[in-house]
Amino acid sequence: YSKLCELLIPHKDIFKKHVVGLILCYIKALSEGMSPITKKKLMPSIYALLDVCSDFETRQINAMIDVPSKTLFAPVFKSYQKFYQYHGQA
């Protein structure tokens, strides 16, 4: 699944609106309970999906989830920002 998500990155302008739904499904699965093993295996895919999102989509996701879901998703997003997101440094 992560390879498929990584293939979306070069086509982010086309798929970014659809990626929001996939991330929302992941957040819903987190709130319903997800095993640590499954979560660990999905992290590279979620990072790739977040990489497709612009600031607008990120704000849209934030506006569409409730407070408990924000609490669950915040560490995932912070981990993405810290370890995965490109910051323009070589």
Backbone torsions as a table, in degrees:
resi	resn	phi	psi	omega
1	TYR	NA	-35.2	-178.4
2	SER	-67.0	-36.3	177.7
3	LYS	-63.2	-41.2	178.0
4	LEU	-62.4	-43.8	179.0
5	CYS	-65.0	-37.4	178.2
6	GLU	-66.0	-30.2	178.1
7	LEU	-69.9	-18.1	178.2
8	LEU	-75.6	-25.2	-173.3
9	ILE	-55.9	-45.4	178.9
10	PRO	-66.1	-16.6	-178.4
11	HIS	-112.7	32.2	-172.8
12	LYS	-60.2	-32.3	-179.8
13	ASP	-63.7	-30.8	-179.0
14	ILE	-81.9	-41.7	-169.4
15	PHE	-98.9	-7.6	-171.6
16	LYS	-61.5	-32.0	178.8
17	LYS	-70.9	-30.0	179.9
18	HIS	-82.1	-26.9	-179.3
19	VAL	-65.6	-30.3	178.7
20	VAL	-55.2	-44.8	179.2
21	GLY	-62.1	-39.5	178.5
22	LEU	-65.7	-41.0	178.9
23	ILE	-67.6	-38.8	177.1
24	LEU	-63.1	-37.2	175.7
25	CYS	-64.1	-39.4	177.3
26	TYR	-63.9	-43.9	179.7
27	ILE	-63.2	-39.7	177.5
28	LYS	-62.8	-42.1	178.1
29	ALA	-63.7	-36.7	176.0
30	LEU	-61.9	-43.4	-177.2
31	SER	-70.9	-26.8	178.9
32	GLU	-85.2	-10.9	179.5
33	GLY	106.9	121.3	-178.9
34	MET	-134.9	136.9	-180.0
35	SER	-66.7	148.2	179.1
36	PRO	-58.6	-33.0	-179.9
37	ILE	-66.7	-45.6	178.9
38	THR	-63.6	-43.5	179.8
39	LYS	-60.2	-43.9	-179.8
40	LYS	-62.9	-39.9	-179.4
41	LYS	-70.7	-28.6	-179.4
42	LEU	-85.0	-16.3	-174.5
43	MET	-55.8	-46.0	178.1
44	PRO	-59.4	-35.8	178.9
45	SER	-68.4	-42.8	179.8
46	ILE	-65.5	-39.3	176.6
47	TYR	-61.5	-42.1	178.9
48	ALA	-64.9	-39.8	178.1
49	LEU	-66.4	-40.5	177.5
50	LEU	-65.1	-31.1	178.5
51	ASP	-66.7	-26.0	178.5
52	VAL	-74.7	-29.2	-175.1
53	CYS	-73.7	140.9	171.2
54	SER	-89.6	-179.9	177.2
55	ASP	-59.5	-36.2	179.9
56	PHE	-61.6	-48.2	-179.9
57	GLU	-65.2	-37.0	177.8
58	THR	-63.3	-43.4	176.4
59	ARG	-65.3	-36.9	178.6
60	GLN	-63.2	-44.9	177.4
61	ILE	-60.1	-45.6	-179.3
62	ASN	-61.0	-37.0	-179.5
63	ALA	-74.9	-24.3	-174.5
64	MET	-90.9	-9.6	-178.4
65	ILE	-106.3	152.3	-179.6
66	ASP	-82.7	173.1	-174.6
67	VAL	-60.9	-45.9	178.3
68	PRO	-61.2	-35.9	178.1
69	SER	-68.9	-35.8	176.6
70	LYS	-62.0	-38.8	178.6
71	THR	-63.5	-38.3	178.8
72	LEU	-74.4	-34.6	-174.9
73	PHE	-85.9	-23.5	-177.2
74	ALA	-55.6	-46.4	178.6
75	PRO	-63.8	-33.6	178.0
76	VAL	-64.8	-46.0	-178.3
77	PHE	-68.1	-39.5	178.0
78	LYS	-64.9	-38.3	176.7
79	SER	-64.2	-40.5	176.2
80	TYR	-60.0	-47.2	-178.7
81	GLN	-64.6	-36.6	-175.9
82	LYS	-77.9	-41.9	-170.5
83	PHE	-109.3	-21.9	-170.1
84	TYR	-116.1	-42.4	-172.7
85	GLN	-62.7	135.7	178.2
86	TYR	-75.5	127.9	-178.0
87	HIS	-110.6	8.8	176.7
88	GLY	84.4	12.7	178.5
89	GLN	-104.2	139.5	180.0
90	ALA	-95.9	NA	NA
